[in-house]
Amino acid sequence: MSLLIYCATPSRISEKRESIMDFVSSQGHGPFHPFQAFEYERFEGGMVGRERTMEFCRRAVDIVNCAT
């Protein structure tokens, strides 16, 4: 069964984001990375704002957890 895997990475290892997502894909699963889904300039740093962006991220975690 394919899973949707939450692939958030802390900023200290952000350079590994692509390799982590590639690994998840190579295992036949779908990588979900919130920093790519909710780009800073449009969401937290833009008109959406931090509070609503955090709500979207919490909802995304719920969706990923339901997919497992």
C-alpha positions as CSV (number, residue, x, y, z in Angstrom):
1,M,0.0,0.0,0.0
2,S,1.3,3.4,-0.9
3,L,1.4,6.0,1.8
4,L,1.6,9.8,1.8
5,I,4.7,10.5,3.9
6,Y,5.1,13.9,5.8
7,C,8.7,14.9,4.9
8,A,9.3,18.1,6.8
9,T,12.9,18.9,7.5
10,P,14.3,21.3,10.1
11,S,16.4,24.2,8.6
12,R,19.7,22.6,9.8
13,I,19.2,19.8,7.3
14,S,17.2,21.6,4.6
15,E,19.9,20.7,2.0
16,K,18.7,17.1,2.4
17,R,15.1,17.8,1.5
18,E,15.3,16.6,-2.1
19,S,17.2,13.4,-1.2
20,I,14.7,12.6,1.5
21,M,11.8,13.1,-0.9
22,D,13.6,11.1,-3.5
23,F,14.0,8.2,-1.0
24,V,10.3,8.3,-0.1
25,S,9.4,8.2,-3.8
26,S,11.8,5.4,-4.5
27,Q,9.9,3.3,-1.9
28,G,6.7,3.8,-3.8
29,H,5.2,6.4,-1.5
30,G,4.2,10.0,-2.0
31,P,6.4,12.6,-0.3
32,F,4.6,15.6,1.2
33,H,6.8,18.5,2.2
34,P,5.0,21.4,3.8
35,F,7.7,24.0,3.0
36,Q,7.1,23.2,-0.7
37,A,3.4,23.0,-0.4
38,F,3.1,26.3,1.6
39,E,5.9,28.5,0.2
40,Y,6.9,31.2,2.6
41,E,6.5,34.2,0.3
42,R,2.9,33.3,-0.5
43,F,1.8,31.9,2.9
44,E,3.5,32.8,6.2
45,G,5.4,35.8,4.8
46,G,2.6,36.9,2.6
47,M,-1.1,37.7,2.6
48,V,-2.1,34.5,4.2
49,G,-0.1,35.2,7.4
50,R,1.5,33.0,10.0
51,E,-1.6,32.0,12.0
52,R,-3.6,30.8,9.0
53,T,-0.5,29.1,7.5
54,M,0.0,27.2,10.8
55,E,-3.7,26.1,10.7
56,F,-3.2,24.8,7.1
57,C,0.0,22.9,8.2
58,R,-2.0,21.3,11.1
59,R,-4.7,20.3,8.7
60,A,-2.1,18.8,6.3
61,V,-0.7,16.7,9.2
62,D,-4.2,15.4,9.9
63,I,-4.6,14.4,6.3
64,V,-1.3,12.7,6.1
65,N,-2.0,10.8,9.4
66,C,-5.4,9.7,8.0
67,A,-3.7,8.3,4.9
68,T,-1.6,5.8,7.0
